[in-house]
Amino acid sequence: MIEIKYFERNNRYAISLKGHADYAPHGQDIVCASVSSLVTALGNYILDHFAEQKWIVLEVNLDIGDSNVEILDESGNDIAKNLYHLVHEQLQDIAELYPINLKIFEN
């Protein structure tokens, strides 16, 4: 099972995930691929745009089965908030479809 922790407070945003979905064999697991793609896209966007957006990158770790993307947003705009909400909503949709393989914990 993939365990996802979502955190949002005081302009600090974090999504972390641990584990494997075990929906299908490695390399064929659509649940793992979907979750990994979302979190990797978020992490890469953060790394590519943090300076211009005035985000403080607390961590971007995109390891297989253990990822974390965490920032502090001092920009005064809603770009980071909207990005994290988008990924969070998509992860919730996946969790609804595959509740045995994915669980989200919110702080």
C-alpha positions, 0 to 999 in steps of 0.5 A: 500500500502507498501511504500519502501524507498531505500537509498544508498550513501557514503557507507550508505545503507538503506531500510525501509518499511511502510504499508500493501499491502492489496492484500489479507487478513492478513496471506494470502497476498503474496505481504506482505509475499514476501516483509517481507521475503526479508527485514527480511532476509536482517536484520537478515543477517546484525545482524548475520554478522556485526562484521566480516564485519565491518559494523556499524548497524544504525538500524535494526527494523523488525516490521510488517508493519514498518521495517528499515534496515540501515548500514554504510559499512566501510569494503572496500568490496562490500558485503553490496552493493551487498546484498542491490542491490539484495533485491532492485532488487527483490523489484522492480520486485515485484513492477512491478507485483503489482504496486497498492500494492507496491511503491518504493521511491529512494533517 
